[in-house]
Amino acid sequence: MKPRAIAKHVGILTAPDSFLHAYERLGVIEEPLTPSWRRRIAFAFLFPQR
């Protein structure tokens, strides 16, 4: 995960400080959205509300 690199990972925010994502060998997990992960966010959007 280097600056200007192509994004190869996706996460879904489940609460203000936690998110879901998948590791190849661990599967889908929910974990804290730490400062380390926050620095890696390249883009964010909201799903349309009904």
N, C-alpha and C positions, 0 to 999 in steps of 0.2 A: 504494500500500500504506500506508494510513493506519490509525491505531488505531481499532478497532471497525468497520472496513470489512468488507464481505462478501469472503470468500476467493475469488479468481479464478485460483488457480494451485495446482498439486499437484506434489510431488516425492517420489521414492522413495529412501530412504537405502540406499546400496550398501556402505558401510563407515562406520566411526565419523566420518570427516571428509570424505566425499564423497557426492554424491547425483545422481540423474538427474532431469531436468526438460526441458521443451520451451519453446523460443522460437518465436514465430510464423514468423519468417523464417529461423531457423537450424536448426530441427528439434529432435530429441531430443539432448541433450548430457549428459555427466557432468562435473561440476566440483566443486571444493572447497566444503565447507560452511563458508563464511567467517562471521565474527561478524556481518556485515551480513545474511546469509541467516538465521542462527540467531535474530536478533531478530524476524524476520518469521514464525517458526513459530507457528501458531495452534492446532494440534492434532496429536497423534501417537498411533499405535496400532501394535500388533504383529499380524501375521497369525497365525492359529492354527497351532500346530505339530502334526504328525502323530505 
